[in-house]
Amino acid sequence: HELSFGSEYEGRKNALDGHIASVGDSPGHYQYFLKIVPTLFKGRNGDMIDSAQFAVTHQQNPVEIGRRTSAHIIPGVFFKYEISAYMVTITETKMHWTSFLISVCAVVGGTFTIAGVASAVLHHGAKALGWNKNNIATAVSERRKMRLG
């Protein structure tokens, strides 16, 4: 079974695709709460497709037939939906190679920056504690001796 709203477009994934619900052998009460958002998809070739996306939360409970409860839960599948007042526009674009190159440079630069900050913090922290290379090397070798010893 399938649940979707509006026309299909490239890359669209529905929230309930592949969803299977079961409460075992007994009958169940399945309740789905859907938030539907109107969507306009603009393709690279100029196509415009009116569609909708949705988010879903759900509850499922087994129903014991013949047992009287205050909730009066009946078996079945129930959908409650709300349509958003906002509209989403998805525009398909192709990334230019220079944009890709700039993104890669930003990632590499950010990695070096974080490494530099971490190194400075460790260096100044060790200096504030009065540690130097000889103290650290001595402590490491003593700890190794204790483990082996």
MOMOQUI-V548582 format. One record per backbone hydrogen bond with DSSP energy under -1.0 kcal/mol. NH is the residue of the N-H (numbers start at 0). CO is the residue of the C=O. E is the energy in kcal/mol with one decimal. If there is no record, write none. Layout:
nh=<NH/NH>
co=<CO/CO>
e=<E/E>
//
This chain:
nh=<6/11/16/18/28/29/30/31/32/33/34/35/36/38/39/40/41/42/45/48/50/51/52/54/56/58/60/62/66/75/77/79/81/83/87/89/91/99/100/101/102/103/104/105/106/107/108/109/110/111/112/113/114/115/116/117/118/119/120/121/122/123/124/125/126/127/128/129/130/135/136/137/138/139/140/141/142/143/144/145/146/147/148>
co=<49/8/13/15/60/75/58/77/56/79/54/81/52/50/87/48/89/46/42/40/38/4/36/34/32/30/28/26/63/27/29/31/33/35/37/39/41/95/96/97/98/99/100/101/102/103/104/105/106/107/108/109/110/111/112/113/114/115/116/117/118/119/120/121/122/123/124/126/125/131/132/133/134/135/136/137/138/139/140/141/142/143/144>
e=<-1.4/-1.8/-1.6/-2.2/-3.0/-3.0/-2.8/-3.0/-3.0/-3.2/-2.5/-3.0/-3.2/-2.7/-2.8/-2.7/-3.4/-2.7/-1.5/-2.6/-3.2/-1.1/-2.6/-2.0/-1.7/-2.4/-1.9/-2.9/-1.2/-2.3/-2.9/-3.0/-2.1/-3.5/-2.7/-2.8/-3.1/-1.8/-2.3/-2.4/-2.2/-2.3/-2.3/-2.2/-2.0/-2.4/-2.8/-2.4/-2.1/-2.2/-2.2/-2.4/-2.2/-2.3/-2.4/-2.6/-2.3/-2.3/-2.5/-2.4/-2.7/-2.8/-2.3/-2.5/-2.2/-2.3/-1.5/-1.0/-2.7/-2.2/-2.4/-2.3/-2.4/-2.4/-2.3/-2.3/-2.0/-2.1/-2.0/-2.0/-1.9/-2.2/-2.4>
//
